Amino acid sequence: MPLADLPALWRLGLRNLAADRLSGIAAHPGVTHLTVTGRQPLVLDGLRAWKSLKELEVSEPAAFDDALDALREHSRISVLGLTAFPWARRPTRPAAVPTIRELSVQAPDHGGDLGVLRPLFPGVTHLRLDASARRVLDLTPLHSWPGLRVQVNGLTRGRLIGAEELGDRLNASPG
């Protein structure tokens, strides 16, 4: 059955796709939540065709600068999850996406800096970090981010540098 024949569809999850472009997936006008995981990074072209989309999760964006541009142009998206955030690749041009309110990413490797998130996503008020692959995580760069609430999964407070300064803005769970 084609997706277009499901008018009540609002959440769509596509896993292990061979497609490397969002434009290769038929857009559905009613989908507000889209999750796409694939075997390779995904080009976020065709995002404009997803008219109702508010929440997007992808495993890894193909070209980070282009992905940020696409997200900025599709301002209805306020919740973003990037399973494999490109910590080592900084944008080559100004690329803030102020409409993102909730952001979920994996914690950076040792030496990675959480401070890169604020200039990219200045409107974020809720940050979820998957730290299950880390032994320790430095939250110090998040101290000066006003109104930010942080959820860390995979580490206890004792393994988080700068946890005390975040106070009740931080929730940490070991699993």
C-alpha positions in Angstrom: 0.0 0.0 0.0 1.4 3.4 -0.9 2.0 5.9 1.9 -0.3 8.4 0.2 -3.2 5.9 0.9 -2.7 6.4 4.7 -4.2 9.9 5.3 -4.0 9.5 9.1 -0.3 8.8 9.1 1.6 11.3 11.3 4.7 9.4 12.5 7.0 7.5 10.1 10.1 5.6 10.8 12.3 4.2 8.0 15.2 2.0 9.1 18.3 0.6 7.3 17.5 2.5 4.0 19.8 2.2 1.1 18.7 5.7 -0.1 21.2 8.4 0.5 18.9 11.4 -0.3 15.7 12.5 1.5 14.3 13.4 -2.0 14.4 9.7 -2.8 11.7 9.1 -0.2 8.1 9.9 -1.2 7.0 12.8 1.1 3.7 12.4 3.0 1.7 15.6 3.6 0.5 14.5 7.1 3.7 13.2 8.6 4.8 15.4 11.5 7.5 13.0 13.0 10.0 11.4 10.6 12.9 9.1 11.6 15.3 8.0 8.9 18.3 5.7 9.5 20.4 4.3 6.7 23.6 2.7 5.8 25.1 5.9 4.7 24.8 9.7 5.5 21.6 11.3 4.3 21.4 14.4 2.1 18.5 16.5 3.4 17.4 17.7 0.0 13.6 17.6 -0.6 12.9 18.6 3.0 10.5 21.3 1.7 8.2 18.6 0.4 7.5 17.4 3.9 4.9 20.2 4.6 3.8 19.1 8.1 7.2 18.0 9.5 7.9 19.2 13.0 10.3 16.5 14.3 13.2 15.0 12.4 15.7 12.3 13.4 18.4 11.1 11.0 21.3 8.9 11.6 23.9 11.2 10.0 23.6 14.2 7.6 25.7 13.9 4.5 26.9 17.5 4.0 26.6 19.3 7.3 26.6 22.9 5.9 23.8 21.9 3.4 21.9 20.1 6.1 21.9 23.2 8.3 20.8 25.3 5.4 17.9 22.9 4.7 16.8 22.9 8.3 16.9 26.7 8.5 14.7 26.9 5.4 12.2 24.4 6.9 11.5 26.4 9.9 8.6 24.3 11.1 11.1 21.7 12.4 11.6 22.3 16.1 12.8 18.9 17.3 16.0 17.4 15.8 17.9 14.2 16.5 21.2 13.5 14.9 22.4 10.0 15.9 25.9 10.7 14.6 26.6 14.4 15.1 29.6 15.5 13.0 31.7 16.9 15.9 34.9 16.9 13.8 33.3 18.8 10.9 32.6 22.5 11.7 30.4 24.4 9.3 32.4 26.4 6.8 29.9 29.3 6.8 27.5 30.9 9.3 24.8 28.3 9.7 22.6 29.0 12.8 19.2 27.2 12.9 17.3 29.2 15.6 14.0 27.3 15.2 15.3 24.0 16.8 14.0 23.9 20.4 14.9 20.3 21.3 18.1 18.7 20.1 19.3 15.1 20.6 22.9 14.1 19.7 25.5 11.7 20.9 28.1 13.1 23.3 31.3 14.2 21.7 34.4 12.1 21.9 37.2 13.0 24.3 38.3 16.5 23.3 35.0 17.3 21.6 33.4 20.6 22.7 29.7 20.9 23.5 30.2 24.6 23.1 29.8 24.3 19.3 26.1 23.5 19.7 25.0 27.0 20.9 26.0 29.0 17.9 24.5 26.4 15.6 21.2 25.9 17.5 20.8 29.1 19.6 17.1 28.4 20.3 17.6 25.0 21.9 16.0 24.8 25.4 16.3 21.0 25.8 19.4 19.1 25.0 19.6 15.3 25.1 23.0 13.7 25.1 23.7 10.0 24.6 26.9 9.5 26.6 26.7 5.7 26.7 30.0 5.3 24.9 31.8 7.8 27.2 33.5 7.4 30.5 33.3 11.0 31.4 31.7 14.1 29.8 32.5 17.8 30.3 29.3 19.9 30.6 31.2 23.1 31.4 30.5 24.7 28.0 26.7 24.5 28.7 26.9 26.6 31.9 26.3 29.9 30.3 23.5 28.8 27.9 20.4 30.5 29.5 17.3 28.4 30.0 18.9 25.2 28.7 17.8 21.9 30.3 20.1 18.9 29.8 19.3 15.2 29.8 22.4 12.9 29.8 21.8 9.2 29.2 24.5 6.7 29.9 26.4 8.4 32.7 25.7 9.3 36.3 26.3 12.8 37.7 29.6 11.6 39.2 31.0 11.1 35.7 29.9 14.6 34.5 32.3 17.5 34.8 30.4 20.7 35.6 27.2 18.9 36.7 26.9 20.8 39.9 26.8 24.2 38.2 23.8 23.1 36.1 21.9 22.2 39.2 18.3 21.2 38.5 18.7 22.0 34.8 20.5 18.6 34.6 19.0 15.1 34.6 21.4 12.2 34.3 20.7 8.5 34.1 23.1 5.6 33.8 21.0 3.7 31.2 
